[in-house]
Amino acid sequence: MIYGEKTRLRRIERQDLATFVRWFSDPQVREFLVLNRPISMAEEEQWFENQLRDHSTEIFSIETADSEHIGNIGLHNINWVHRHAELGIVLGEKQFWGQGYGSDAIRTLLKFAFQELNLHRVSLRVYEDNVRGIRAYQKCGFAPEGRSREAIYRKGRYCDELLMSILRHEFEGA
Ligand SMILES: CC(C)(COP(=O)(O)OP(=O)(O)OC[C@H]1O[C@@H](n2cnc3c(N)ncnc32)[C@H](O)[C@@H]1OP(=O)(O)O)[C@@H](O)C(=O)NCCC(=O)NCCS
């Protein structure tokens, strides 16, 4: 377990996969994700096996203090030479949105990334109209660093993707 203030992070397990299938069958949960279609149990099982062998990925379940599994958070494309990674997060249980659980899980993962994995930089990509996500990232100290114009096609139109990042000294000085 990695403990935050409102959340704690644990390794994902094979028995979590049915929960992921349920979360991603909901269009509202998928709205701002790269994963833009429902996913089957067989696909989840294949994804799970692949990530077990992938040393550039660290994925955790987000739990509340009451052990309720409300989402997932991960570091992807970890580069052990340049010491950076990309952060991804989803709270699949929608009733927990907007109450500080996401930002607590992000801070908890950043502390682990910088102080245990000795990473230097964590970046992320977020759709320009994901206001709640952008606000959560800003609260955790992520700074905007660029914009990929019309990189995303969704709801019948193109939208921009924002790039944000945080450096270790920025996190530790926050
Ligand atoms: C993005 C996500 C992880 C954020 O976690 P969260 O627990 O909902 O976020 P937090 O409560 O920590 O912070 C959200 C902030 O946005 C604010 N907010 C929420 N909805 C908002 C809206 N519609 N407009 C403006 N601000 C909004 C909240 O008030 C809060 O700010 P505050 O603490 O200053 O009041 C979560 O909402 C989620 O999983 N969403 C669906 C999947 C997703 O978008 N993943 C990220 C893809 S890049």
The ligand as an SDF file (V2000), in Angstrom:
LIG
                    3D

 48 50  0  0  0  0  0  0  0  0999 V2000
  -10.1380   13.7950  -13.6660 C   0  0  0  0  0  0  0  0  0  0  0  0
  -10.3410   13.1350  -12.3120 C   0  0  0  0  0  0  0  0  0  0  0  0
   -9.2780   12.0730  -12.0690 C   0  0  0  0  0  0  0  0  0  0  0  0
  -10.1740   14.2350  -11.2130 C   0  0  0  0  0  0  0  0  0  0  0  0
  -10.4010   13.6690   -9.9500 O   0  0  0  0  0  0  0  0  0  0  0  0
  -11.4680   14.3740   -8.9700 P   0  0  0  0  0  0  0  0  0  0  0  0
  -11.4300   13.6720   -7.6740 O   0  0  0  0  0  0  0  0  0  0  0  0
  -12.7770   14.4500   -9.6700 O   0  0  0  0  0  0  0  0  0  0  0  0
  -10.8200   15.8420   -8.8750 O   0  0  0  0  0  0  0  0  0  0  0  0
  -10.6570   16.7610   -7.5780 P   0  0  0  0  0  0  0  0  0  0  0  0
  -11.9570   16.7780   -6.8130 O   0  0  0  0  0  0  0  0  0  0  0  0
   -9.4370   16.3760   -6.8600 O   0  0  0  0  0  0  0  0  0  0  0  0
  -10.4070   18.1770   -8.2690 O   0  0  0  0  0  0  0  0  0  0  0  0
  -11.3130   18.6640   -9.2370 C   0  0  0  0  0  0  0  0  0  0  0  0
  -11.3800   20.1770   -9.1940 C   0  0  0  0  0  0  0  0  0  0  0  0
  -12.1640   20.6130  -10.3170 O   0  0  0  0  0  0  0  0  0  0  0  0
  -13.2780   21.3210   -9.8480 C   0  0  0  0  0  0  0  0  0  0  0  0
  -14.3750   21.0070  -10.7530 N   0  0  0  0  0  0  0  0  0  0  0  0
  -15.1200   19.8900  -10.8100 C   0  0  0  0  0  0  0  0  0  0  0  0
  -16.0000   19.9770  -11.8190 N   0  0  0  0  0  0  0  0  0  0  0  0
  -15.7860   21.1680  -12.4070 C   0  0  0  0  0  0  0  0  0  0  0  0
  -16.3670   21.8520  -13.5080 C   0  0  0  0  0  0  0  0  0  0  0  0
  -17.3690   21.2980  -14.2040 N   0  0  0  0  0  0  0  0  0  0  0  0
  -15.8880   23.0770  -13.8290 N   0  0  0  0  0  0  0  0  0  0  0  0
  -14.8870   23.6170  -13.1290 C   0  0  0  0  0  0  0  0  0  0  0  0
  -14.2700   23.0280  -12.0870 N   0  0  0  0  0  0  0  0  0  0  0  0
  -14.7390   21.8180  -11.7310 C   0  0  0  0  0  0  0  0  0  0  0  0
  -13.5110   20.8290   -8.4310 C   0  0  0  0  0  0  0  0  0  0  0  0
  -14.2560   21.7770   -7.6890 O   0  0  0  0  0  0  0  0  0  0  0  0
  -12.0620   20.6920   -7.9580 C   0  0  0  0  0  0  0  0  0  0  0  0
  -11.4460   21.9470   -7.7170 O   0  0  0  0  0  0  0  0  0  0  0  0
  -11.3980   22.6360   -6.2450 P   0  0  0  0  0  0  0  0  0  0  0  0
  -10.8340   21.6160   -5.3020 O   0  0  0  0  0  0  0  0  0  0  0  0
  -10.5300   23.8170   -6.4440 O   0  0  0  0  0  0  0  0  0  0  0  0
  -12.8020   22.9760   -5.8820 O   0  0  0  0  0  0  0  0  0  0  0  0
  -11.7660   12.4880  -12.1870 C   0  0  0  0  0  0  0  0  0  0  0  0
  -12.7570   13.4930  -12.2090 O   0  0  0  0  0  0  0  0  0  0  0  0
  -12.0280   11.4700  -13.2970 C   0  0  0  0  0  0  0  0  0  0  0  0
  -11.6170   10.3370  -13.1970 O   0  0  0  0  0  0  0  0  0  0  0  0
  -12.7270   11.8910  -14.3600 N   0  0  0  0  0  0  0  0  0  0  0  0
  -13.0720   10.9870  -15.4780 C   0  0  0  0  0  0  0  0  0  0  0  0
  -11.8320   10.4440  -16.2130 C   0  0  0  0  0  0  0  0  0  0  0  0
  -10.8380   11.5320  -16.5730 C   0  0  0  0  0  0  0  0  0  0  0  0
  -11.1830   12.6320  -16.9740 O   0  0  0  0  0  0  0  0  0  0  0  0
   -9.5450   11.1800  -16.4150 N   0  0  0  0  0  0  0  0  0  0  0  0
   -8.4430   12.0890  -16.7520 C   0  0  0  0  0  0  0  0  0  0  0  0
   -8.1170   12.0280  -18.1980 C   0  0  0  0  0  0  0  0  0  0  0  0
   -6.7620   13.1380  -18.6090 S   0  0  0  0  0  0  0  0  0  0  0  0
  1  2  1  0
  2  3  1  0
  2  4  1  0
  2 36  1  0
  4  5  1  0
  5  6  1  0
  6  7  2  0
  6  8  1  0
  6  9  1  0
  9 10  1  0
 10 11  2  0
 10 12  1  0
 10 13  1  0
 13 14  1  0
 14 15  1  0
 15 16  1  0
 15 30  1  0
 16 17  1  0
 17 18  1  0
 17 28  1  0
 18 19  1  0
 18 27  1  0
 19 20  2  0
 20 21  1  0
 21 22  1  0
 21 27  2  0
 22 23  1  0
 22 24  2  0
 24 25  1  0
 25 26  2  0
 26 27  1  0
 28 29  1  0
 28 30  1  0
 30 31  1  0
 31 32  1  0
 32 33  2  0
 32 34  1  0
 32 35  1  0
 36 37  1  0
 36 38  1  0
 38 39  2  0
 38 40  1  0
 40 41  1  0
 41 42  1  0
 42 43  1  0
 43 44  2  0
 43 45  1  0
 45 46  1  0
 46 47  1  0
 47 48  1  0
M  END
$$$$
